[in-house]
Amino acid sequence: MVRGKIQLKRIENATSRQVTFSKRRNGLLKKAYELSVLCEAEVAAIVFSQKGRLYEFSSSDIQMIIERYHNRTKGGQLNNIAEEQYIQQLRSETAIMEKKIGLLDVSQRQLFGYGLSFCNSEELQEMENQLVRSLQRIRERKARILMDHIKHLKEKERLILEENARISGKCGAKDQQQLPGDQEKDIVTLTNRRSRPCSQGSNIDHAETELFIGQPEMRCL
């Protein structure tokens, strides 16, 4: 036998209404329990009868679930409002930035000499003054860089001159220390050469080129 579809409307009979409430209430709480167990969900069900009796089910502390519900609903509304305001603020800032970028692009093109057909004499004079000021700042910066470079080169030159003077001083002192010894060595060598006998002489200035017959000791005779 097929069960007919029950029309959803208030049951007029009080007894039938009470019986239906008891059955459906138990089924609702049972389904809530099954949902919490099968899906590990936090479930809370609160039911008040027509006479004001309370029936409830909670998978955990019902007060904590209710507080969580209040925080989520209030916080969710506040978060939505704050998010909407933040998005609106970003849109406004984006529009302002796009406008500024457009103005800067137009100004840059005008400084390069393009798009001047819609400029009046005052705007052209202002652009000329701006270019003059910019050129003056560029020249000042260039002169400052050149002066710093010249100063660096002079300091480098000074250090090189000091290093050369120091090296020259060391070389001069070394020559002065070695000169007396060399002169004395030359004098002794010259004296020895002059005091040597002819038989032992090996000086090229006194070399004999003539032919002698006899013993070597007789060449000086």
C-alpha positions in Angstrom: 0.0 0.0 0.0 1.5 3.3 -1.0 1.5 6.0 1.6 -0.1 9.2 0.4 1.6 12.6 0.5 0.8 14.5 3.6 -0.3 18.1 3.0 1.8 20.5 4.9 -0.6 22.6 6.9 -1.6 23.1 10.5 -3.2 20.0 12.1 -6.5 21.1 13.5 -6.9 18.2 15.9 -5.0 18.8 19.1 -4.4 15.2 19.9 -3.1 14.4 16.4 -1.0 17.6 16.5 0.6 16.5 19.7 1.4 13.0 18.4 2.8 14.4 15.2 5.0 16.8 17.2 6.4 14.0 19.4 7.2 11.7 16.4 8.8 14.4 14.2 10.7 15.9 17.1 12.3 12.6 17.9 13.1 12.1 14.3 14.6 15.6 14.0 16.9 15.0 17.0 17.9 11.6 15.7 18.8 13.0 12.4 20.9 15.7 14.1 22.7 13.1 16.1 23.4 11.0 13.0 24.7 14.1 11.2 27.1 14.9 14.0 28.4 11.3 14.2 28.7 10.6 10.5 30.2 13.9 9.4 31.9 15.1 12.6 29.9 18.3 12.5 28.9 20.4 15.4 25.2 20.3 15.5 22.7 22.0 17.9 18.9 21.7 17.6 16.5 23.6 19.8 12.8 23.0 19.7 10.0 24.6 21.7 6.6 23.0 21.8 3.3 24.8 21.5 3.1 24.9 25.3 6.6 26.2 25.7 8.5 23.1 26.6 12.1 23.0 25.6 13.7 20.1 23.6 17.3 20.2 22.5 20.2 18.3 21.2 23.9 19.3 20.9 26.9 17.4 19.8 29.0 19.5 22.2 28.4 22.3 24.6 25.4 24.1 23.3 26.4 27.4 24.8 29.7 27.3 22.9 27.9 26.5 19.7 25.4 29.4 20.3 28.3 31.8 21.0 30.1 30.6 17.9 26.9 31.2 15.9 26.5 34.8 17.2 30.2 35.6 16.6 30.0 34.2 13.1 26.8 36.0 12.1 27.9 39.4 13.6 31.5 39.0 12.5 30.4 37.9 9.0 28.2 41.0 8.6 31.0 43.2 9.8 33.5 41.5 7.6 31.3 41.8 4.6 30.8 45.5 5.3 34.5 46.1 5.9 35.4 44.1 2.7 33.0 46.1 0.7 34.4 49.4 2.0 37.9 48.3 1.4 37.1 47.3 -2.2 35.4 50.6 -2.7 38.5 52.4 -1.3 40.8 50.5 -3.6 38.6 51.4 -6.6 38.7 55.1 -5.7 42.5 55.0 -5.2 42.9 53.1 -8.5 40.8 55.8 -10.4 42.9 58.6 -8.8 46.2 56.9 -9.7 45.0 56.3 -13.3 44.1 60.0 -13.5 47.5 61.0 -12.2 49.3 58.7 -14.6 47.4 60.2 -17.5 48.4 63.7 -16.4 52.0 62.7 -16.0 52.0 61.1 -19.4 50.6 64.2 -21.0 53.1 66.4 -19.2 56.0 64.3 -20.2 55.0 64.4 -23.9 54.6 68.2 -23.7 58.1 68.5 -22.2 59.4 66.5 -25.1 57.7 68.9 -27.5 54.7 66.8 -28.4 51.0 67.7 -28.0 51.5 71.4 -27.7 48.7 72.4 -30.0 46.2 72.7 -27.2 48.5 74.7 -24.8 48.1 78.4 -24.4 50.9 81.0 -23.9 50.9 80.7 -20.1 51.2 77.0 -20.1 54.0 77.2 -22.7 55.8 79.8 -20.6 55.5 77.6 -17.5 56.9 74.6 -19.4 59.8 76.7 -20.6 60.6 77.9 -17.0 60.4 74.3 -15.8 62.9 73.2 -18.5 65.2 76.1 -17.6 65.1 75.1 -13.9 65.7 71.5 -14.8 68.7 72.4 -17.1 70.2 74.5 -14.3 69.9 71.6 -11.8 71.5 69.2 -14.3 74.4 71.6 -14.9 74.9 72.1 -11.2 75.0 68.3 -10.6 77.4 67.8 -13.5 79.7 70.5 -12.2 79.7 68.9 -8.8 80.5 65.5 -10.2 83.4 67.0 -12.2 84.8 68.9 -9.2 84.7 65.7 -7.1 86.5 63.8 -9.9 89.2 66.5 -10.2 89.6 66.5 -6.4 90.1 62.8 -6.5 92.7 63.0 -9.3 94.6 65.7 -7.4 94.7 63.6 -4.3 95.9 60.6 -6.3 98.6 62.8 -7.9 99.8 64.0 -4.5 100.1 60.4 -3.2 102.0 59.4 -6.4 104.4 62.4 -6.0 105.0 61.5 -2.3 105.7 57.9 -3.2 108.1 59.0 -5.9 109.9 61.3 -3.5 110.2 58.6 -0.9 111.6 56.1 -3.5 114.1 58.7 -4.8 115.2 59.5 -1.3 115.9 55.8 -0.6 117.8 55.4 -3.9 120.0 58.5 -3.2 120.9 57.3 0.3 121.9 53.9 -1.1 124.2 55.5 -3.7 125.9 57.7 -1.1 126.5 54.7 1.1 128.0 52.6 -1.8 130.2 55.4 -3.4 133.2 55.6 -0.9 133.6 51.8 -1.0 133.6 51.6 -4.8 136.2 54.4 -5.1 138.4 52.7 -2.6 138.1 49.4 -4.4 139.0 51.1 -7.7 142.1 52.8 -6.1 143.3 49.5 -4.7 142.8 47.8 -8.0 144.7 50.5 -9.9 147.6 50.4 -7.3 147.9 46.7 -7.6 148.0 46.8 -11.3 150.8 49.4 -11.3 152.8 47.5 -8.7 152.7 44.2 -10.5 156.0 43.1 -12.3 156.0 42.7 -16.0 156.3 38.9 -15.7 153.0 38.8 -13.8 151.2 41.6 -15.6 148.0 40.9 -17.4 147.0 44.5 -18.2 146.0 44.9 -21.8 147.7 48.4 -21.9 151.1 46.8 -21.3 150.7 43.8 -23.6 153.7 43.0 -25.8 153.0 42.4 -29.5 156.7 41.8 -30.6 158.3 38.3 -31.1 160.9 37.3 -28.5 163.2 34.3 -28.7 164.2 32.8 -25.4 162.7 32.2 -22.0 159.7 34.2 -20.8 161.7 35.8 -18.0 163.9 37.7 -20.5 160.9 39.6 -22.1 161.3 42.6 -19.7 165.0 43.0 -20.6 
